[in-house]
């Protein structure tokens, strides 16, 4: 997952002492950069953009307000302990792009890991309309998809399993590279079929011990898919 740094400048900000909640918003606008939302919020007399992250239509994630600062997105009862994520678009009129939802899930995963010590069971997640009298994040936001995803995450001990890992594991098993379904973060030697090339571990995992590492997802995807193609053609 990559967060695009925007270099925004802010007025006075306060540090957030705790983080227990993620609040999801829509911009109710066309696809705009975080800098434009920053300018809108500055014109309201705010210190700058109230959201901590902005997810564009293509799935790119832009930095908004500094992550450790109190936001301005959910009202005084929630700003002090929450992270604000805004997806660009008006979800009263259209559904979010699938790439936005994929990035939102990755961001949720990452923040759960980041704040795990404060929230062993996982961060709470709410839409803006659940904490204020407002329609945000729109009637067409896929609430059930996010709820289902997060429920599965909590069943896995509060740490969601990235979807790209599960997809690659399914393909690897079909190709005969691994012997059974398992936790994708298990050490690689436990998952590689005896006698097979260790290309799966090399493509997908860290050595000594080799455990799956989400930051390598883009390169791993290409390498492992190549490995699967070679295996199927043998």
C-alpha positions in Angstrom: 0.0 0.0 0.0 1.3 3.4 -0.9 0.3 6.7 0.6 1.0 9.7 -1.6 2.5 12.5 0.4 0.9 15.8 -0.5 3.0 18.3 1.4 0.0 20.3 2.7 0.6 23.1 5.1 -1.7 23.6 8.1 -2.6 26.1 10.8 -2.5 25.1 14.4 -3.2 21.4 15.1 -3.6 19.3 18.2 -2.1 15.9 18.7 -4.6 13.0 19.1 -4.1 11.1 22.4 -5.8 7.9 21.4 -7.3 6.3 18.3 -10.2 3.9 18.5 -12.4 4.7 15.5 -12.3 5.1 11.7 -15.0 7.3 10.2 -15.7 6.9 6.5 -16.9 9.8 4.3 -17.6 10.7 0.7 -16.6 14.0 -0.8 -20.0 14.5 -2.4 -18.0 16.0 -5.4 -16.2 14.9 -8.5 -12.8 13.1 -8.2 -10.7 15.8 -6.6 -7.2 15.8 -5.0 -6.7 16.2 -1.3 -5.2 19.6 -2.0 -8.5 20.9 -3.3 -10.4 19.6 -0.3 -7.7 21.3 1.8 -8.4 24.6 0.1 -12.2 24.2 0.6 -11.7 23.6 4.3 -9.2 26.4 4.7 -11.9 28.7 3.2 -14.2 27.6 6.1 -11.6 28.9 8.5 -10.2 25.5 9.5 -6.6 24.7 9.9 -6.7 22.6 6.7 -8.3 19.5 5.3 -10.3 17.7 8.1 -9.7 14.2 6.7 -6.6 12.2 7.3 -6.8 10.3 4.0 -8.4 10.8 0.6 -9.0 7.9 -1.7 -9.2 8.9 -5.3 -11.3 7.2 -8.0 -8.3 5.2 -9.3 -7.7 3.9 -5.8 -4.7 6.0 -5.0 -4.5 7.2 -1.4 -3.4 10.7 -0.6 -2.3 12.1 2.7 -4.6 14.7 4.2 -4.3 16.0 7.8 -1.3 14.6 9.6 -2.2 11.1 10.9 -1.3 11.9 14.5 -3.4 15.1 14.6 -7.0 15.6 15.7 -9.2 15.7 12.6 -12.1 17.9 11.7 -14.5 15.5 10.1 -16.9 13.9 12.6 -17.9 16.5 15.2 -16.4 17.3 18.6 -17.5 14.1 20.2 -15.6 11.9 17.7 -12.7 14.0 16.2 -10.5 13.5 19.3 -10.2 9.7 18.9 -10.8 9.0 15.2 -9.2 8.8 11.8 -11.2 10.3 8.9 -11.1 8.7 5.5 -12.8 10.4 2.5 -13.6 8.6 -0.7 -14.0 10.9 -3.7 -17.4 10.9 -5.3 -21.0 11.4 -4.6 -22.4 8.1 -3.4 -25.9 9.4 -3.4 -25.7 9.2 -7.2 -23.1 6.5 -7.9 -21.3 3.6 -6.3 -17.6 3.9 -5.3 -15.1 2.6 -7.8 -14.0 -1.0 -6.9 -10.4 0.3 -6.7 -11.5 2.7 -4.0 -13.0 0.0 -2.0 -9.9 -2.2 -2.4 -7.7 0.6 -1.2 -10.1 1.4 1.7 -9.8 -2.3 2.8 -6.0 -2.1 2.6 -6.0 1.1 4.7 -8.2 -0.4 7.3 -5.8 -3.4 7.5 -2.8 -1.1 7.9 -4.4 1.1 10.5 -5.6 -1.9 12.5 -2.0 -3.1 12.6 -0.7 0.4 13.4 -3.1 0.9 16.4 -3.3 -2.7 17.5 -1.8 -2.1 20.9 -4.6 0.4 21.7 -7.3 -1.8 20.2 -6.6 -5.6 20.4 -10.0 -6.4 19.0 -9.6 -3.9 16.1 -10.6 -0.3 15.5 -14.3 0.5 15.4 -15.6 1.5 12.0 -18.5 3.9 11.3 -19.9 5.9 8.5 -20.2 9.6 9.0 -24.0 9.3 9.2 -23.7 7.1 12.2 -22.1 9.8 14.2 -23.9 12.9 12.8 -27.2 13.8 11.3 -26.1 13.7 7.7 -26.4 11.4 4.7 -22.6 10.8 4.3 -21.2 8.5 3.0 -24.2 8.2 0.7 -26.9 5.6 0.1 -24.8 3.7 -2.5 -21.8 3.1 -0.3 -21.4 -0.7 0.0 -22.0 -0.9 3.8 -22.6 -4.7 3.8 -19.4 -5.4 1.9 -17.3 -3.5 4.4 -19.1 -5.0 7.4 -18.6 -8.5 6.0 -15.0 -7.9 5.3 -14.4 -6.5 8.8 -16.4 -9.3 10.5 -14.1 -11.8 8.8 -11.1 -9.7 9.9 -12.2 -9.9 13.5 -12.6 -13.7 13.3 -9.0 -13.8 12.2 -8.0 -12.2 15.4 -8.5 -8.5 14.4 -5.9 -8.6 11.7 -7.6 -8.9 8.2 -6.0 -11.1 5.6 -5.3 -9.2 2.4 -7.5 -10.4 -0.4 -4.5 -10.5 -2.8 -2.9 -13.1 -0.6 -5.9 -15.3 -0.6 -6.3 -15.1 -4.3 -2.7 -16.0 -4.9 -2.8 -18.9 -2.5 -5.8 -20.3 -4.3 -4.0 -20.1 -7.6 -0.8 -21.6 -6.1 -2.8 -24.6 -4.7 -4.4 -25.2 -8.1 -1.0 -25.1 -9.7 0.3 -27.6 -7.2 2.8 -25.3 -5.5 1.3 -25.7 -2.1 -0.4 -28.6 -0.4 -3.4 -27.1 1.5 -5.2 -24.0 2.5 -3.6 -22.2 5.4 -2.9 -18.8 6.9 -0.9 -16.9 4.3 1.4 -15.5 7.0 2.6 -19.0 7.9 6.4 -19.5 7.3 7.0 -20.5 3.7 8.7 -23.9 4.3 5.4 -25.1 5.8 3.4 -24.3 2.7 5.6 -25.3 -0.2 5.0 -28.8 -1.7 8.0 -31.1 -1.2 10.0 -31.5 -4.5 8.6 -28.3 -6.0 10.5 -25.2 -6.8 10.8 -22.8 -4.0 9.8 -20.0 -6.4 6.6 -19.6 -4.4 8.5 -18.7 -1.3 10.9 -16.5 -3.2 8.2 -14.6 -5.0 5.8 -14.3 -2.1 7.7 -14.3 1.1 10.6 -13.1 3.2 13.4 -15.7 4.0 14.5 -16.8 7.5 11.7 -17.1 8.4 9.8 -16.5 5.2 6.5 -14.8 6.0 4.2 -13.1 3.7 4.8 -9.4 3.5 2.0 -7.1 2.1 4.4 -4.3 1.1 5.8 -6.6 -1.6 2.4 -7.3 -3.0 2.9 -5.8 -6.5 6.2 -7.5 -7.2 5.0 -10.7 -5.6 1.9 -10.8 -7.7 3.8 -10.7 -10.9 6.5 -13.2 -9.8 4.0 -15.7 -8.4 1.7 -15.5 -11.4 4.7 -16.3 -13.6 5.6 -19.1 -11.3 2.1 -20.5 -11.5 2.1 -20.3 -15.3 5.4 -22.2 -15.5 4.1 -24.9 -13.1 0.9 -25.4 -15.1 2.9 -25.9 -18.3 5.2 -28.6 -16.9 
